[in-house]
Amino acid sequence: MKKRNLITLVIVVCCSLMANGQAVPPPIPPPPPPGLPIDGGILFLLIAGIFYGVKKTRD
């Protein structure tokens, strides 16, 4: 009976040590914030607006 308790104790201690030795995965990084790039489209609209304004003033 004493031998059985000792074996059970050794198994429980070994299993708990192995469970503590597991690596924790790193947290998942948050997604980037939503947004729309403001680049060449704004410049195109500005130039088109200037041409439209010049055309309307000449007419």
N, C-alpha and C positions, 0 to 999 in steps of 0.2 A: 504494500500500500504506500509506503514511504517513497519507494522508487517511482511509482506511478505519479505521485504528486510532484516529485522533482522533475520528471520528464515533461509534465504538463506545464510547470512553471517555466522551464527553459524554452519550450515552444512558444508560450505566450510572450515572454520577454523578447525573443528573437523576432517574432512577427511584429511586435510594436516598434522595435528598432528599425525594421525594414520599412514600416509604414511612415515613420518620421523621416527617413532618408530619401523619400521621393521628392523629385524636383517639382517646384510649383511653376506652371507655365506663366510667361509674362502677360500682363493685361493687354487686351486688344486696343490699339490706338484709336482715338475717336476719328470719325470721318472728317474730311476738310469742310469748312463752312461753305454753304451754297452761295453762288454769286455768278454774275455774268461778266465776261470780260468786256471792257469798254476800250475799243481800239479803232481799227480802220473804218468801222461802220459809222461812227460819229463824224469823222472827218468827211466821209462821202456825203452824209446828210447835210452837213454845214455848207459844203461847196455847192450841192444841188440847190439848197435854199438861197444862196447868194445869186446863182444864175437865174433862178426863178424870179427873185426880187428885181434883178436888173431887167429882165425881159418884161415884167409887168410895168415897171416904171417907164420903159421906152414905148410901150404900146399905148 
